[in-house]
Every structure is written in structure tokens, then in C-alpha cells.
């Protein structure tokens, strides 16, 4: 008996004799931090002795204002005479103007009735009668709000920009999907374009093309093409190997394999790319109103400048309606891929499209005969007055004087003084080398040494650009807004994951908020909170919440039911099931939610420069307003580096995920 009891004790004794190196191998994060601490103990005294602590040292900065200023002066001086502008950019500009004008004239020729019927017919053929009614009512509401002409202007710009974005994205995606070398080259370029704020695209475009529609369209194309390129490359590279091998065994050429196998297999990814391109193009088309894009965005921008919430809402509602209709239509088209009818059913499908075209043409002809090209003025409803009255009431009763809370102004003031200011002071007060060490520790712990090196180099580049202090200010706003977003988002997502009824109630709200362009979020927060850093943070929270709630809910609901049943059979409470089963198993989804919160919050905090958020957002807006390429591009580059760093410290690498699994 003694021998039987002694036998299982030997592994424990052997484990107790394991040295510290073996223990560190079992805890790679601790090993990484220990190694980083040893390196810091050697390097930090040398660095501190030579360059000191505090802010980034002047000796390590590079002044780019002079060379960028020379580039600006050369562009301005030669824009009307140099052959590059006359015979290349000039032709591009003319082609864009003619294309947008042509689409706009076609929309006017169809008339308001023809456009409405056409939108409903397309939605009907793609998704059925319910979406057709949604599309028709949405366009009718655009006219009812007195925004028919601006809506058609935005739609014309959108059509041209989306077509150009899709073509450019397809070409880049084809190259990246068929060539590993091109994929490796394009990947960092697309990463940079995805992180670069929308405002940063506007400045170089304005310098080359000036204020107006060409610059707005081209900025939209550059901003909206990356999703199409990414998803096209993903679809082509993820084609089923068995199918491709079977096609190759039949002697198909490379072109035949592409057209008959790769592209059909990637149809869902292509349509998802189209959906994302449309949504990003609409968002950018609104932001591009700053440089004279016209349309609905211009109405929102003018109303925002004068804090006219009623006028801004009247223009913002059509933007949301357009976003919802376009999003639902392309999403429904993606769901139907793979289930297209064949034979007689396919013929009936073509007859349906012919019927839709015939009805649209007939309605357009009747409307043109009745001189109904634009929405009649006597059928509009002015909501600006009542909305402003309601806003004034809210400001009078919610801005100040609310019992206990004190009002939205007091909340903004307390958040600024209690959270934003201390966080900014803490970040700017840290020695610059300690910030790099913290970034390295976070990035290396969650990823690999390459991840840490990329994050540290991105932060160092911010210092070299000479914008360390405003970058720390922006970082403080992002961290504060992300913290609030995660607290609210995770709390709501836990409730939605447990209650299907709550999830159904939240779904339409999240759909609307997720399709709303960034620009629109600034309108209500300015009315309720005034201007400053707190309103920008509030807008960022509202903008990022839908993605966090959706991803977290999906992750918690996707936990293996067997694991949940096992936990319940062992008597675990709901809280224990959440903490010990759901959260650990849903960790990849939770990290993705954190990553998306960081990226989305950063985008709105930068746009918050329009409402007084200061920091890098203000630098970008100032550079755009003054045509100062140095100020705008340096701030834009710093934002890219900040976004790259935040992305690396919040998203584990594939290798790290494989190790944990």
C-alpha cells in the first residue's frame, strides 16, 4: 500500500525540482517581459544619460516642413502650366467631371418617380418585396425632407466613385491574389491606407486638383478601394485547392482557371468587398464636402459649422437611408450567390429584370411628361424648425441643472477634468523611452518580436516627426474613449448573448448606427456637450459601440455548447459560466472587438478636430484649411503610426493564436 501511494507522488516531486528556465518556458509572456527588463536595464541608462527623459528630444527629430513646403510651392506654381497637370491630371479631372455630370443628368432624366421605382425594382429583384418597400420609402423620404437634389448629387458622385474604386480594387486584388510577391508588397500599403484618416486624403488631392468634385471623387476612390483589393485577394488566395487541381488537370490555361474557377469561387468575397467599398465611399463622400463635393455632405458640413442641428438632421437622415438601402441590397445579393436559378427559372429571372426595366422606363417617361424631374417643393416637410426647438428644450433642460448629474455640460467638464486631462498629463509626463518600453512590452506579450519591433518603430517615427506631444494628447483621447466603449459594449453584449429578445431589439438600432457615416455623429454631441475633447470622445464611443457589441455577442454565442452544458452540469452559476467558460473560449473575438474599438475610435477622434478635440485632428484640419502640406501630412503620418501601434498591441498574430490554441 505504501508503494502504491508513493508512485503518484513522483511526478510532483519531479515538477518541484524543475528549474526556473523550465518554468519560464511554460510561461512565455513572463520570459519575454524578463528579457525585455534585462535589455532595458542596460539600454535605458545609456539613452537617458545622452538624451534625457521627458518629451521626445529635439536632437532626434527631423524637420520636414522645409522640403514639404517646397513641394507645396512647386505644385501651386505649376498646377496650371506643367505638362503633368495639363495632360495627365487635367484629363483625369475632366473625365471625373464629365462622368459625375453624366450620371447626374441620367438621374434627373429619370425623375424622382423613376429613380424611386428603379431603386425599388432593383431591391425587389435582389432581396424581395420587403427591401423593395424599404428602398422606395427611403427615396420618398429623401424628397419629403426637401433633400432630393442634394441626394441625387451625392448619389451621382457615389456611382462614379464606387465604379472607379471597384475597378482599381479588382486590379490590385487580382495582382495580389495571383502573385505572392505582389501580395507582400501591397499588404503594408493597404494597411497604411486603412489606418490613414479620411482627412489626410483630402490635402494632397486638393493641392493637385483643387477644390471641387474631381478632388472629392479621387479622394473617395483612394479611401474606398482597399477593402475591394483586400477581399478580392482573400477570395482568390482562398480558392478550394481540390477544385483548382481538378481544373488544372483538365488542361485549362491560367486565364481559363481564373475565369472559370477562381473568380466564381470568390464571388461572395467580391460582393462583400463591393458592400464595404460602397459604405466607405458614402462615408468619404460626406467628409469630402469639406473640399467642395456638394450634395448631402455639404449640407451637413454647413449645418455643423453653424451648430444648426435641425438642418444637419434633415441632411443626415437621407445619408443614413442611402447607407441602409445600399448596405441591405449588396448584402442580400451576397446571400443569393450560389443559389442562382438555372434553366426556366433563370429565364424567369431575366424576364423579371426586363419587367423592372420596362416599368422604370414607363414611370420615367410619364414623370418627364408631367415635368417631374425634381421633387416638388410643395410636397416637402421642414423638420429643421421643430428639431431645433426640441434641441433648444434639451439644451435648456439637459445641458445644465439636472439633479444629481448636473447636465451634459457638467458631464463633459467632469470627464475632461477627471479623465482626459489626467491621462494626457500622465502620458506627456512619462519619459519618452518609457513609452517605447510599455509599447514593446504590450506588443511582444500579445504577439511576436516582429510585432513589438513594428509597434516601437511606429512610436519612434512619431517622435522623429516632431509631433510627440499632440500624439500623446490624441492617444489619451483614444484610450479614454476605448475604455468607455468596452465597458458599455461588453456589458450590453453579455446581456444580448444571454437574451435573444434583447438581441432582436438591438439589431435594428445597431444596423442604423453601423451604417451611419462618421461625420453625422458629431451633430448631436455638439448640441448636447458643446465643443471640446469630450464631445469628440462621446461621438467616438457611439460610433464604435455597434461593432464591439456585435463582435462580442457573436463570440459569446459561438462558444461550444458542449462546454457550456458541462459547466451547467457541474453547478456553475451564470456568472461563473461567463468568467470561466465563455470569456476564455471567446478570447479571439473579444480581442478583435478591442482592436475594432481602437481603430474606429481613432477615426472619429481625428474628425473631432472639427469640433475642438485639438491634437493631431486639429493639425490635419489646420493643414487642410491653410493648404499647408507639411502640417497636414506630418499629422497624417503620425496618425498612421499611432494607428499601426494600437493595431499591433491589440491584435495577436496568427502564430500567437496557434500557440494558445
N, C-alpha and C positions, 0 to 999 in steps of 0.2 A: 504493500500500500504506500509505503514511504517513497518507493521508487516511482510509482505511478504518479504521485503528487509532485515529485521533483522534476519530471520530464517537461511539463509545460512551462516551468519557470525558467528554463534555459534561454529561450529566445528573449525574454525580458531582460535577463542578466546580460545577454549579448548586446541588446539595444542600449543598455545603460553604459556599456563600455565604448560605445561609438564616440568618436572624437568630434570636435567642433566642425571640422571640414565636412564630415558626413552629414551633420545636422544642417549645415548651410546648403548642401546640395538638395536637401529636401525642401528648403525654403529659398527659392531663387531670388525673390524680392529682397529678402534680408541680405543675401550675398551681394546683390547689386548695390544696395544702399551702403553696405560696409566698404565695398571697393570705392564707391564714389566719395565716401568720407575720407578714406586714406588719400585719394588723389587731391581732394580739397585741402587736406591738412598740409600738403606740400606746395600746392599751387597758389592758394589764397594769400598766404603771407607775402609771396613774391609780387603778386598782382596788386595787392593793397599797398605794399611799400612803394611801388612805382607809379600807380595811377590813383591811389586813394579809394575811398568809398563814396557814398552819397550818389549823386546823379552820374550819368554816363560822362566820362571825362572828355573834355574838348579835344584832347590830343588824339582821340580815337574816332573822331567824326570826320566826315567828308562833305565839303560844301559843294552841292550840286546846283546851287542857284545860278551861278555864272554860266556853265555850259547849257543848262536848260533854258536860261534866259536868251542865250544866243540862238538856240533852236527856235524859240518863240518868235524872236525878231525876224529870223530868216523866213519863217512861214508867213508871217504877216506881210513882209516886204515883197515876197514872190508869189503870193497867192493869186494875184491877178495877171501875172506875166510869165511865170515859169512854165515851160512845156509840160512838166509833170502834172501841174494843176490844170492847164488848159486842155491837154489831150488825153489825160487819164482820169484824174479825179473829176474834171469837168464833165466828161462823158458819163461817168457813174452818177454824178449828181443829176444830170439831165434825165438819165434813164429812170432814176428813182422818182423824180417829179412827175414824169410822164406816166409812169406805172400807177402811182397813187392817184393822180388825176383821172386816169382811165377807169380805175376801179370805182372811184367816187362817182363818176358820170354814169357808170353802169347801175350803181345803186340808186342814183336819182332817177334814171330811166325806168327802173322797176317800180319806183314809187314806194310810199310807205306800206301800202297794201301788198304789193308784190314782194317786197323784202320780207314782210311778216309771213306771208304764205310760203315763200321759199324756205325760210328757216324752219317753219313747222313741218313742211314736206320732208326736208332732209332728216329732221329728228324722227319723224314718223317712219321713214324707210329704215333708219338705223336702229331705233330703240322702241318704237311703238307709239301708241296714241297718247300715253301719259306724258312722255317727254315732248311730244308734238304740241300738246296743250301748254306745257311749261314754256316752250320756246315762243309760241305765238303770244301768250300773255306777257312774256318778258319784253318782247319788242313793242307791244302795245303800251306797256307801262313806260318805256323809254319816250314814246311820243307824248303820252299823257302828262309826263313831268316836264314837257317843253324842251326835251333834250334830243330831239330826233336828228337834227343836223349835226350837232357835235358827236352823236353816236355813230352816224354814218362816216364822219371824218375819221374817228378812231378806228372804225371797222375797216375802212379803206387802207389806212396805214398798217393795220394788223394783217390784212390779207397779203400785202406786198412783203412785209417783214417776215411773216411766217413762211411764205413760199421760199424766200431767199435763205432763211435760216435752215429750212428743211433740206434744200439743195446743198448748201455748204456743209451741214451736219452729215448728210448722207455721204458726200465725197470723202470727208475726213474719217467718218466711221468705216467706210469701205476700205480705205487705206490702212487704218489701224486694225481692222478685223482680219485682213488678209496678210498682214506683214507684222511680225514680232518687232522688228526694228522700228517701224513707224509707230507702233503702239507704245514702245518705251519712250520714244521722243515726244509723242503727243500727250502722254499721261501727265507729266508735270505742267505742260502748257494748259491743259484743260483744268487741272487742279487750281492753278493760279486764276484762270478766268472765272471759276466757280466761286472763289473767295473774294475776288475783287469787287468792291461795292459798285452799285449801279452808277452813282455819281461820277466815279472815276473814269467811266467810259465816255462821259459827255465832253470832258475838257479837250482831249486831243481831237475828237471829232469836230467840235466847234471851231478849233483853230484851223482845221483843214477845209471844212465845208461851210463854216459859218452858221448863223442862226437860221433855223427853218426845218422843213420836212426832210431834206436829204440827210442832215446830220442825225435827226431823230430816228429815221429808219435804219441807218447804218449802225448806230449805237445799239438799237434793239436787236439787229441781226447778230452782232458780236456777242451780245449778252445772252441771246436765246439759242444760239447754235450748239453750245457744248452739250446740253442734255441729249440732243439728237445724235451727236457724234458718239457720245459715251454708250448710249443704249444700242446704237447700230453696231458698234464694235463688240459690245457684250453679246448681242444676239448672234452675230456671225461667228465669234470665237466659241460660243457655247452650243454650236450645232451638234446634233447627235452624231457621234463617231461612227456608229453602225450604218446609219443612212449614208453618210459621206463615203464610207468604204464601199457600200453597195453601188453607189452611183459611179465611183471611180472604176470599179470592177467591170462596169458596162462599157468602159471606154469613153466616158464623157470628157470633154475638154474642160479646162479651167473655167472658161466663160459659161459653159453649159452647167457645170457644177454650181456656179454662183447663182445663175438664174433659175435653175430647176430644183435646187436643194437648199442652199444656204439661205437665200432671201426668203423663200416660203417658210422655212423653219423659224426664221427670225421675225415673222410678221407681228407677233404680239409685242416684242421689244420695240419694233419700229413704230407701232401705234402708240405705245407708251411714251416713246420719245417725242412723237408728234404732240401728244397731250401735254407733256412737260414743256415743250417748246412754245405751245400756244399760251400756257399760263404765264410763263416767264416773259413772253413777248408782250402780253397785255400789261403785266406789271411794269415793264420797262417803258412801254408806250405812254403810260401815265406819268412816270417820272420824267420822261423826255419832254414833257410840257414845259419844263424849265428852259429848254433851248428852242422853244417855238414850235412844238409838234402840233399844237392846236387840239381840237376835239375836247373830249371829256376831261382829260388831264389838265388842260389849260383852265377849264372852269374850276376844277378842284384847287389848282395852284393859286388862282386869283382869289378864290374864297378863303383859302388858308392864309394868304397874306393879309387879308383884312379881318380874319377871325369871324367870317360870316358862315356860321355853322349850317344855317338853312340852305344857302346856295351850294355849299360844299356837299351836303347830303343829297340835294337834288341831282347833282352830277355824280355823286358816289354810288347811288343806287343803280343807275344804268351800268356802271362798271362792274358791280357785283353780279347783276343779271347776265351781262355778257359772259363773265367768267363762269357762272354756273351752267349756262347753256352750252358753251364750248367744252367745258370740262365733262359734262354728262354725255354729250354727243360722242366725243372721241373715246371716252371710257366704254360706252355701250358698243361702239364699233370694235374695240379691242376684245370685248367679251364674245362677240359673234365670230371672231376669227376661228377657223377650224370647224365651224358649223354651217358654212355656206351651203345653200341648196344646190343640187345638180339636176340635170335633165329638165323635165317640165317645170319643176319648182323653180329652177334657175330662170327659165323663160318668164314665169310669172313675176319673178323678181325684177327682171328688166322691164316688163310691162308696167310694174309699179313705179319704177323710176321715170318711165316715159309719161305715165299719167301725172306724176308730180310735176314734171317739167311743163306739161301742157296746161295744167291748172295754174301754175305760176305765171306762164306767159299770158294766159287769158286774163287773169286778175290784173297783171301789169298793164295790159292794153286798155282794159276798162278804166283802171285808175288814171292812166295818162290822158284818156279822153275826157275824164272828169277833172283834169288838172290837179291830180292828187300826188304830185311828185314829193312834196314835203308834207309833214303833219300839219293840219290846220290849226291856226293859233287859237281859235275859239273852242277847241277841244282839249286845252291844256289845264292842268291844275297846279296852281302856285303853292308849293309847300314851304317855301323859304320863310314866309312870314310866321305861320304857326310854329314852325320848328324853332325859329329864333325866339319866339315868345316862350315856348317851353324851355329853351336853353336859358333864357333870362330868369325864368322861375327857378330852374335848377341851380343856377349860379347864386341867386338871392337866398335860396334855402339850403343848398348843399355846399356852396363854396366856403362859407363860414357860418358859425353859430349853431352847428349841430351839437346836441347834448352829448357829452362824454367824448365823442370822436373829435369834435371841433370843426369838421368840414374838410372838403377835399384840399383846400389850400393849406390847412394845418397838417393834413396827412403828407402832402408833398414837402412841406417845410420840415416836418419831423423826419421823413425818410431821407431828405437831403442832409440834414444836420446830424442825424443819428446813424446813418448807414453810408451814404455816398461820400460825405466829407471825411469821416474817419478811415474808410477804406482807401480813398485816394491819398490821404496823408500817410497811411501805412505803406502803400506801395511806393510812393515817391520818396519816403524816408528810408526805405531799405537800401543798403549798398547795392550797386548795380550788379556786382558779381554774385551777391546772394540770390538775386532774382534768377540769374542764369543757373545757379545751383538748384534752386527749387524746381525750375522748369526741367532740368536734366533729371532730377530725382523722380518727378511725376511721369515724365515720358518714358524713362528707362524701366520704371516699375511696371507700367502698363504695356510696354512694347519691347523693342529690341534696342541695341545700341545705335542702330541707324535712325530709329525713331527719335531717340534722345538727341543725337547729333543734329538732325534736321530742326528740331524744336529750338535747340540752343542757338544754332546759326541764324534762325529766323529772328530770335530776340536780339542777337548781336547786331543783325542788319538794321534793326530799328534804331539802336544806338548810333551806329555808323551814319545813318541818315540824318541824325541830329534832331529827332523828334521823340526823345525818350520820355520827357515829362508829359506831353499830350497823349502819348501812347499809354502811359500808366493811368492817366485820367480816364481814357476810353476803356481800359481794362477793368478799372474799378466799377464803371457803369455796367459793363457786361457781366462781371461776376455777381454784382448785386441783383441784376435783373434775372440772371440764370438761376440764382438761389431761390428767388420768389417763384419763378416759373416751375422749378422742380418740386417745391413744396406743394404748390397748388395742384400742379399736373399729376404728381404721383398720388396725392390724396383723392382727387376726382377719379383717376384711373383705377384705383383699388376698388372704389365703390362701383364703377362701371363694370369691372371684371366680375364682381360678385352679383350684380343685379342686371339682368337682361333688359328690364324695363327702363332703368336709368340709362343704359347704353342706347336704347332706341330713342329716348328723349333727347339725348345729347347729339345723336348723329346728324340731324339737320342743322343744328347750331354749329357744330364743328365743320360741316360742309361749307356753310356760308363763310365762316371765319377763315377757313383754309384757302378759299378761292379769292378772298378779298385782297387786292393789291396793297403793298406796304404803305403807300402814300396815304391811303384812306384812313389808316389807324391814327394818324396824327390829329385828325379833325376833332373827335370828341375829347381827347385828352387835353388838348389846348384849351377847349372851352371849360373843362372841369378843373384842370390843375394849373392853368396859366402856361408860361414858358419857363424853360429851365431844364435841368438834367432829370428831374423826377418825372415830368411828362414823357420824355423820350424813353425812360426805363419802363414806364407804365405801358406805352404803346408796344414796346418790345415784348413785354410779358404777354400781352393779349395776342400778339402775332405768333409767338412761339408755342403758346399753350395747346392749340389743336394738334400739332404734330406730336408733342410729348404725350398727350392723353391717348391718342390713337395708338402710337407705338407701344406704350406701356400696357394699355389694355390688351392689345393683341398678344404681347409677350406673356402676360399673366394668364390669359385664357389658353395659350398654347402649351402650357405645362402638361406633361404626360399625365393623363387621367389615372393611370395605374399608380403613379407616385402619390397623387392626391388621395386616392382611395386607401392606399396603405397607411398614410398619415392619419386619416379619419378612423381607420380600424384600430389604430393604436391609441385612440382617445385624444388626439391633438385638437386643441381649440382652434377656431378660425384664425386668431392672431398667431398662434404657433405654426399653423399651416402656411400663413403668409410669410413669416420671418424665416422659417426653417426649410420650406419646400419651394414655394412659388418664387420668392426673390432669388435664391441661389440658382434655380433652374432657368429663370428668365433673365439672368445677368447679361447675356449678349444684347437682348432687346432693351434693357434698362440703360446700358452704356450707349447704345445707338440713340436712345431718347435724349440722353445728356449731350451727345455730340450734336444732334439736330437742334437742341435748345441753344447751344453755344453759337452755331452758325446763323440761325435765324435771329437771335437777339443781336448779334453783332451787326447784321444787315440793317436793322431798324435803328439801332443806336447811332449808326453813321448818318442815316437820313434825319435823325433827330437834330442834326446840326442846323436844320431849318427852323427849329423851334427852341433854340438856345441850349442844346446839350453841350456845346463847346467841343474842346479836344480835337481829335482827328476829323470828326464830322464837320466841324466849323472850318477847319483848314481846307477840306475838299470843296465846301460851298464857297469859301472865300476865293479860292483859286479859280473856280468856275465863273464866279461873278466878275472877277477882275481880268479874266483871261490869262492868269499867271500860271504857266505850265509848271514852273518849279514848285510852287506851293502846292498845287493840286496833285501833281504826280508823286511828289515825295510823300505827301499824306496818304495817297492811294497805295503806294508801295508799302508804307508802314502798316496799313490796314491789311494788306495781303499777308505780310509777315506775321501780324498778330493773329489773323485767322488761321494761318498754317500752323502756328504754335498751338493754338487752342484745339485745333483738329487733332493734332498728334497726341496731346496729353489727355484726350477724352475718348479716343477710339483705339482699342487694342488692335495690333496687327494680326493677320491671319495665322502667322506662325505661333503667336502667343495664345490665340484661341485654341489652336490644335493641342498645344501643350496642356492647357487647362482641362480640355475635354478628355 
